[in-house]
Amino acid sequence: MSEKRGEKAVLREKEKYVDVPDVIVLYFQRADNPKRIVSIKTTPNDLMERVVTIAAHKLGIKSGRIGVTGGGEPISLIGKTVGDILREYNTVSFQISSADMLG
């Protein structure tokens, strides 16, 4: 029985697998001004926190506290790579808002 459970776990892992290219272009949009969009070219091993910080700077967001959504869902970035985020949320487009914007 334990072999069957192990096989099911491997199958579930394979279903979650998303092929991530070596170079990725991510798009970031200001939540308060949807016309402001920047693109960041990165790799799957880069930390998502770093990429978001660069995008926020390019978009003119000066707050130290930044919120990110992808596909309408809030995204937790702490300690995750770009590849982790792509596998988990399956999107390359994100909205950024500062704590000041959120209130």
C-alpha distance (Angstrom), angle and dihedral (degrees) to the residues before:
residue distance angle dihedral
M1 . . .
S2 3.78 . .
E3 3.82 89.5 .
K4 3.80 90.8 58.1
R5 3.79 91.6 49.9
G6 3.80 90.0 50.2
E7 3.80 91.4 50.7
K8 3.80 91.0 51.1
A9 3.80 90.8 51.6
V10 3.83 90.7 51.7
L11 3.81 90.5 48.9
R12 3.80 91.2 51.2
E13 3.80 90.1 50.2
K14 3.82 91.0 51.6
E15 3.82 90.8 50.9
K16 3.82 89.6 55.3
Y17 3.82 92.8 50.0
V18 3.79 114.5 111.7
D19 3.78 119.3 -174.7
V20 3.82 105.9 -121.8
P21 3.83 119.1 -162.9
D22 3.82 122.8 -129.5
V23 3.82 92.8 -112.4
I24 3.80 121.0 38.4
V25 3.79 131.3 -172.7
L26 3.79 113.2 -149.3
Y27 3.81 123.0 -166.5
F28 3.79 122.5 -146.2
Q29 3.80 125.9 -168.9
R30 3.80 129.2 -170.7
A31 3.79 108.8 -114.4
D32 3.82 92.0 -144.1
N33 3.83 94.9 45.4
P34 3.83 112.4 31.1
K35 3.82 91.6 -174.0
R36 3.81 90.1 68.9
I37 3.80 107.7 84.6
V38 3.80 131.5 159.0
S39 3.77 130.9 -174.7
I40 3.79 123.8 -144.2
K41 3.80 122.8 -163.0
T42 3.80 111.9 -147.2
T43 3.80 145.8 144.6
P44 3.81 129.7 -104.3
N45 3.82 91.1 -111.4
D46 3.82 94.7 56.6
L47 3.80 116.3 106.0
M48 3.80 111.2 -104.7
E49 3.81 90.8 -141.6
R50 3.80 90.0 61.9
V51 3.81 93.1 48.4
V52 3.81 91.9 48.9
T53 3.80 90.6 49.5
I54 3.82 90.5 53.3
A55 3.81 91.7 46.9
A56 3.81 92.3 48.4
H57 3.80 90.6 50.9
K58 3.83 91.4 50.0
L59 3.81 90.0 48.9
G60 3.81 91.5 51.1
I61 3.80 96.6 -111.9
K62 3.78 106.7 149.2
S63 3.80 100.9 177.7
G64 3.79 118.5 113.4
R65 3.79 90.3 -142.6
I66 3.78 113.0 67.7
G67 3.78 131.1 177.5
V68 3.81 122.0 -153.8
T69 3.78 129.1 -164.1
G70 3.77 129.3 -173.8
G71 3.77 122.3 -170.9
G72 3.80 89.1 -6.4
E73 3.82 93.5 -57.2
P74 3.81 125.0 111.5
I75 3.78 110.3 -115.3
S76 3.78 126.1 -141.4
L77 3.81 107.3 -144.8
I78 3.78 104.3 173.4
G79 3.80 110.8 127.4
K80 3.82 95.0 -11.4
T81 3.77 128.1 125.5
V82 3.79 125.7 -135.8
G83 3.81 88.5 -105.7
D84 3.82 91.0 54.0
I85 3.82 91.1 52.5
L86 3.81 92.9 47.2
R87 3.79 91.8 50.2
E88 3.80 92.7 46.3
Y89 3.82 100.9 42.4
N90 3.85 102.0 20.0
T91 3.82 94.5 -143.5
V92 3.81 137.9 109.3
S93 3.83 95.7 -165.4
F94 3.79 121.2 84.3
Q95 3.80 139.5 172.2
I96 3.79 120.4 -137.9
S97 3.78 126.2 -156.1
S98 3.78 131.3 171.7
A99 3.77 126.2 -131.6
D100 3.83 87.5 -109.0
M101 3.81 90.7 58.4
L102 3.79 91.5 49.3
G103 3.79 92.0 50.2
